[in-house]
């Protein structure tokens, strides 16, 4: 770890790399997101022994870079980062590091975690403790988990499905009235409810949508190829012909 810290400090020094020296917390955001998703991709592809190690290193580099920038600004350093998360983990695991009951169920552990986390910021609503910069689907999952942890939840996933159908009907009603503003609101309610359905099955909706995007791309490539070939012949495929190619790819 110290080796990496020394390397980053050298890169940021006057004798270091011009690109690294001009980076800021803000300029590194895209790289932080990119490296995070690359780690997720390797886990999904089960590349645990081949490239996950490399991608975790790339992600760690981003953290060390941010810590080095903060150190140069006399705000904090990597030791402060490590000490802060260490203290937080000890505080949130009293059943491991304290004298509390050891044999807790997953539900009890989740409840304990939320209570301790909320006590750290007692003046802030639990459901408001979400990142404004995070993807909306991830925030919806976080918010719904917090509400469920406080007992505000459906009993079964089938109850959630009924709510999905109810929200879909409300979208349909607004579509019939062509009220675009209300349609947006109802689609938001529908997406939030679908996120709750995913939560019941321990599915991350952001990852699920990512897979859905990839599935669509894989299938549409066949349709796209047919469209291009038709255009090269001066023709235009009908929607029905496109649907035929889609079903073939599917």
Secondary structure, 3 states (H helix, E strand, C coil): CHHHHHHHHHHCCCCCCHHHHCCCCCCCHHHHHHHHHHHHHHHHCCCCCCCHHHHHHHHHHHHHHHHHHHHHCCCCCHHHHHHHHHHHHHHCCHHHHCCCCCCCCHHHHHHHHHHHHHHHCCCCCHHHCCCCCCCHHHHHHHHHHHHHHCCCCCCCHHHHHHHHHHHHHHHHHHHHHCCHHHHHHHHHHHHHHHHHHHHHCCCCHHHHHHHHHHHHHHHHHHHHHHHHHHHHCCCCCCHHHHHHHHHHHC
